Amino acid sequence: MAAPRGIVWKLDPHTRAKHEILKRYLQAWMIILSQGSFPDILYIDGFAGPGEYEGGEPGSPIIALDAALNHRSHLSARIHFLFVEEKESRANHLRQLISARKLPDNFDVVVEGGTTFLAAFDRNVRRYQRSSRLFPTFAFIDPFGWTGAPFGLIKHILTQPSCEVFVNFMYEEINRFLSHRDQVQNFDDFFGTNAWKECVDETDPTKRNRCLHDLYLSQLRDAANAKYVRSFEMSNMRDVTDYYLFYATNKLLGLKKMKEAMWKADESGGFRFSDATNPDQLILFEKSPNYDALRANLLVEFAGRQVRVEEIETFVVAQTAFRETHYKGILKSLEMESGQLAAINPVPGRKKGTFGDPEMLVRFA
Ligand SMILES: C[S@@+](CC[C@H](N)C(=O)[O-])C[C@H]1O[C@@H](n2cnc3c(N)ncnc32)[C@H](O)[C@@H]1O
């Protein structure tokens, strides 16, 4: 899709799904951080857009503001919003939408228009620091393509405590322009390395896709040192990748909440949405999760081992596409039906097939 030229444009189903995820996640994020010990938290929308779509649907900055407004009674922290939009006309549209809302005193909203994400971040960063550290931050990076979202800045944000990023990786556009000679520097900046060049000669479309995906994933994990990184693939019904969403965080709780948002995304928009972190194990987000896949995963991971229930949960959340709500039914069937699991030190009176005690040891056959 070519980047639209007008102030607003039509909302497509893929974007609607992305917004739904963002909204659910932000509601959880703001409450968790605000109820923590943080006096200030920061939401950055580096590619904010005009704040609404052609049909009046809210854009990402308004979704973030409204998520906070709807939960204002729970939010004791000062909540800072930095919205950046390169096109002044779109930034003005956004300003108008914001001025129509009554904001509580603990909301601090800055709209930077006619400038880039990088320039606006540099100009404002001191406002958002305490003892030279960035406030706990969620940065949403949602460009139309790859320019203006340098990996160096993403890395800078991610390496600060309690900061995380959510990046829309516009695969289709990136792939299309990869061999354009005038884009070399832009791609170097975007990936934070020139290793993307190794993907250019890959003629098999699936391998090329994986090459680019895996490079960005490893940059977030290894170069930016993020403890937990997951990628989510949005594809059309012909299984062609449209974009990936990369979420990187150092907090397991954040990952739990993001996965909750992903699993609840609406499936009705003519697209497929899956966890793509491990391309050999694409897991589709659907109403009824593929429990067989998780069961197989657990049996391989823990074969012959004795582990605490809590370790199983951490594995499920951190290493698989599944949620903390997905594995206990599987443990139950392994214990009660197939006999492949035994409880080692149950509390007196434990009901067979229940795994509420995180400290309980279980042994896999
Ligand atoms: C995909 S749209 C954003 C949509 C918005 N995040 C939403 O979900 O409603 C990308 C926006 O980024 C703006 N933009 C492009 N390059 C930029 C840059 N370097 N810094 C900030 N904004 C930029 C474009 O004008 C466009 O409005």
The ligand as an SDF file (V2000), in Angstrom:
LIG
                    3D

 27 29  0  0  0  0  0  0  0  0999 V2000
    1.4310    4.5240    9.8730 C   0  0  0  0  0  0  0  0  0  0  0  0
    1.1580    6.2210   10.1130 S   0  0  0  0  0  0  0  0  0  0  0  0
    0.8280    6.3210   11.8250 C   0  0  0  0  0  0  0  0  0  0  0  0
   -0.4880    5.7830   12.2320 C   0  0  0  0  0  0  0  0  0  0  0  0
   -0.7510    5.9050   13.6970 C   0  0  0  0  0  0  0  0  0  0  0  0
    0.3560    5.3860   14.5070 N   0  0  0  0  0  0  0  0  0  0  0  0
   -1.9860    5.1450   14.0630 C   0  0  0  0  0  0  0  0  0  0  0  0
   -1.8760    3.9590   14.3820 O   0  0  0  0  0  0  0  0  0  0  0  0
   -3.0680    5.7220   14.0400 O   0  0  0  0  0  0  0  0  0  0  0  0
    2.7610    6.9190   10.0690 C   0  0  0  0  0  0  0  0  0  0  0  0
    2.7920    8.4130   10.3140 C   0  0  0  0  0  0  0  0  0  0  0  0
    4.1250    8.7950   10.5790 O   0  0  0  0  0  0  0  0  0  0  0  0
    4.3960   10.0470    9.9550 C   0  0  0  0  0  0  0  0  0  0  0  0
    5.8610   10.1070    9.7620 N   0  0  0  0  0  0  0  0  0  0  0  0
    6.6000    9.7070    8.7140 C   0  0  0  0  0  0  0  0  0  0  0  0
    7.9130    9.8150    8.9830 N   0  0  0  0  0  0  0  0  0  0  0  0
    8.0140   10.2800   10.2380 C   0  0  0  0  0  0  0  0  0  0  0  0
    9.1160   10.5530   11.1170 C   0  0  0  0  0  0  0  0  0  0  0  0
   10.3730   10.3540   10.7370 N   0  0  0  0  0  0  0  0  0  0  0  0
    8.8450   10.9880   12.3670 N   0  0  0  0  0  0  0  0  0  0  0  0
    7.5740   11.1700   12.7660 C   0  0  0  0  0  0  0  0  0  0  0  0
    6.4840   10.9380   11.9770 N   0  0  0  0  0  0  0  0  0  0  0  0
    6.7160   10.4730   10.7390 C   0  0  0  0  0  0  0  0  0  0  0  0
    3.5710   10.0150    8.6930 C   0  0  0  0  0  0  0  0  0  0  0  0
    3.2800   11.3210    8.2580 O   0  0  0  0  0  0  0  0  0  0  0  0
    2.3110    9.2550    9.1440 C   0  0  0  0  0  0  0  0  0  0  0  0
    1.3060   10.1300    9.5500 O   0  0  0  0  0  0  0  0  0  0  0  0
  1  2  1  0
  2  3  1  0
  2 10  1  0
  3  4  1  0
  4  5  1  0
  5  6  1  0
  5  7  1  0
  7  8  2  0
  7  9  1  0
 10 11  1  0
 11 12  1  0
 11 26  1  0
 12 13  1  0
 13 14  1  0
 13 24  1  0
 14 15  1  0
 14 23  1  0
 15 16  2  0
 16 17  1  0
 17 18  1  0
 17 23  2  0
 18 19  1  0
 18 20  2  0
 20 21  1  0
 21 22  2  0
 22 23  1  0
 24 25  1  0
 24 26  1  0
 26 27  1  0
M  CHG  2   2   1   9  -1
M  END
$$$$
